[in-house]
Amino acid sequence: MSYIDHPVVAKCVTASGMLKILIAEDDFMIADAAEEVLLGWGYEVCGIARTVADGVALGLIGVLEVLWQGFAFMGGLIVIGLLIYYIARFSQASKGINLDLIYQELPPE
C-alpha cells in the first residue's frame, strides 16, 4: 500500500486555483511522508489534521481566507471606481464643465 492510499485526503477551499490538500492522519510519520509525496506531485498541502476537530478548524481557515480575498477584491473595485469618477470630474472641471449639473432637474417649460 502506498502512502497516498492510507491517509484520508480531502480538498481544502482555495482561491488561487491550485489544488490544496488537507491530510487527516493520526500517525505523524505517515502524514509527513504523504505530505512529501503530494508536494512532489505539485499539490499544495494546507495542513495535517490529527483529529476531526483539527480538520474542521483547518477547513474553516481556508474558507475565511477566501472570504477575505473576496472582500478585498470588492473594496478594490470601489476604490478604483471612485478614482475614475474623481479623475473624470477634475478633467471636466478643468474644461469648464460642471458635473454637478448632471444631477439637477430640468426646469419645467
C-alpha positions as CSV (number, residue, x, y, z in Angstrom):
1,M,0.0,0.0,0.0
2,S,1.4,3.4,-0.9
3,Y,1.4,6.4,1.4
4,I,-1.3,8.1,-0.6
5,D,-3.8,5.3,-0.2
6,H,-3.6,5.3,3.6
7,P,-4.5,8.8,4.8
8,V,-7.9,10.3,4.3
9,V,-7.3,13.2,1.8
10,A,-9.9,16.0,1.4
11,K,-9.9,19.1,-0.7
12,C,-9.5,22.5,1.0
13,V,-11.0,25.7,-0.3
14,T,-8.6,27.6,-2.4
15,A,-8.8,30.9,-4.3
16,S,-5.5,30.6,-6.2
17,G,-6.7,27.7,-8.4
18,M,-4.0,25.4,-7.1
19,L,-5.4,22.3,-5.6
20,K,-4.9,22.3,-1.8
21,I,-5.0,19.0,0.2
22,L,-5.8,18.5,3.9
23,I,-4.3,15.4,5.2
24,A,-6.2,13.7,8.1
25,E,-4.0,11.1,9.8
26,D,-3.2,10.5,13.4
27,D,0.2,8.9,12.7
28,F,2.6,11.8,12.1
29,M,5.2,9.7,10.2
30,I,2.7,8.5,7.6
31,A,1.2,12.0,7.3
32,D,4.6,13.6,6.9
33,A,5.5,11.0,4.2
34,A,2.2,11.7,2.4
35,E,2.9,15.4,2.5
36,E,6.3,15.0,0.9
37,V,4.8,12.9,-1.9
38,L,2.0,15.3,-2.5
39,L,4.4,18.3,-2.6
40,G,6.5,16.3,-5.1
41,W,3.5,15.9,-7.3
42,G,2.8,19.6,-7.3
43,Y,-0.1,19.8,-4.9
44,E,-0.3,22.3,-2.0
45,V,-0.8,20.9,1.5
46,C,-2.8,23.2,3.7
47,G,-2.3,21.1,6.8
48,I,-2.1,17.9,8.6
49,A,-5.0,17.2,11.0
50,R,-4.8,14.5,13.7
51,T,-8.5,14.7,14.7
52,V,-11.8,15.6,13.0
53,A,-11.9,18.9,15.1
54,D,-8.4,19.8,13.7
55,G,-9.6,19.1,10.2
56,V,-12.7,21.3,10.6
57,A,-10.6,24.1,12.0
58,L,-8.1,23.9,9.1
59,G,-11.0,23.9,6.7
60,L,-12.6,27.0,8.3
61,I,-9.3,28.8,8.0
62,G,-9.4,28.1,4.2
63,V,-12.9,29.4,4.0
64,L,-12.0,32.6,5.9
65,E,-9.1,33.1,3.6
66,V,-11.4,33.0,0.5
67,L,-13.9,35.4,2.2
68,W,-11.1,37.9,3.0
69,Q,-9.9,37.8,-0.6
70,G,-13.5,38.4,-1.8
71,F,-13.9,41.4,0.5
72,A,-10.5,42.8,-0.6
73,F,-11.5,42.5,-4.2
74,M,-14.8,44.3,-3.8
75,G,-13.1,47.0,-1.8
76,G,-10.6,47.4,-4.5
77,L,-13.3,47.8,-7.1
78,I,-15.0,50.5,-5.1
79,V,-11.7,52.4,-4.8
80,I,-11.0,52.1,-8.5
81,G,-14.5,53.4,-9.3
82,L,-14.0,56.4,-7.0
83,L,-10.7,57.1,-8.6
84,I,-12.1,57.1,-12.1
85,Y,-15.0,59.3,-11.0
86,Y,-12.8,61.9,-9.4
87,I,-10.3,61.9,-12.2
88,A,-13.1,62.5,-14.7
89,R,-14.6,65.2,-12.5
90,F,-11.3,67.0,-12.3
91,S,-10.7,66.6,-16.0
92,Q,-14.1,68.0,-16.9
93,A,-13.8,70.8,-14.4
94,S,-10.6,72.0,-16.0
95,K,-12.6,72.3,-19.3
96,G,-15.2,74.3,-17.5
97,I,-17.9,71.6,-17.3
98,N,-19.7,71.3,-14.0
99,L,-20.6,67.7,-13.4
100,D,-22.9,68.6,-10.5
101,L,-25.4,69.8,-13.1
102,I,-26.0,66.2,-14.2
103,Y,-27.9,65.5,-11.0
104,Q,-30.2,68.6,-11.1
105,E,-33.7,68.6,-12.5
106,L,-34.6,70.3,-15.7
107,P,-36.9,73.3,-15.1
108,P,-40.5,72.8,-16.5
109,E,-41.2,74.7,-19.7
